[in-house]
Amino acid sequence: MRSSTISSTHTLAGTGKRLNGTFWFQRPFFLSTVLAVFLISGCSHDSLKPTVESVYQKANTLFAQGDYAAALGQYEKLLAKAPKTVDRVLFEIGIIYTYPENNRKDYGRALEYFRKIIDEHPKSAYRRDSQMMMLQIQNVITKDNLIAEQRTQLDAYRRQIDARENEIIALRQRVGTLEQKVFELWTEPVDKVLIEKKERRLTLISNGEAIKIYKISLGGNPVGPKERQGDQKTPEGTYTIVSRNRHSDYHLSLRISYPNEKDVKRAKELGVSPGGDIMIHGMKNGCSWLGGVHTEIDWTNGCIAMTDKEIEEVSRLVHNGTLVEIKP
């Protein structure tokens, strides 16, 4: 049977073993059950033969030790050896089969033993408590079945979600492939290169429409505008592409018109050189194998870095004189 949340205060006769918490159902009726077990146990042992009493004691000891299978074996023996207290034995067996710490608990078997008490021992002191036990076990089984059904339904929903997610992923891949094909057929030069430093994003814009977006790397000190030579900052402001170099140390590079008038004025006020040589470029020669991994860190001296394939695409559509806007 499936494991349940049932717990018990039942104490088998002579074991002194007690479960923490309340019995499954937290009902006063079970107190009478425990008292009845003790009373009947106390009376019945006086009339039992020594061999029968020793089996009871052994069963109780095994239960106290947590060997529930062995304890059940001893109680099964008592069904034949102790006919006068067979109802008590049946009840003890039913309790063991419902005991929370018994990893092999079996509510079906427990119901069988409680049913025997009700059907075959109408005058038993355990009859009423057996009826209550059966009612509560049925409630637990019903709840367990409901939980199992809900889990099955939940698993089905999860499988549906996973299938939909896989469909979405496949669709996105198809869209990406189609977009790339369309982009490769694009021949009109772009109007503007938009660089957003915070998002590490470069966007090619044509007639106000974004036609391709790239993930980029920046200077090693990316926050804030470039102020001086050697500060490893990427500029912020409006510039243009002024030239390109196909023999660059970084595969291919497009020079940006940094510094502009604003940059020169700021550097002059600070009494420093504004620096220069700010490019949009590919990977350092010999390092193209890094691919998109390079975007995990900002590694340039202030330039905007892309993969070799990406800078080739950008260079094809970005002509000299194209506007470059670099936002914080």
Disulfide bonds with the S-S distance in Angstrom:
none
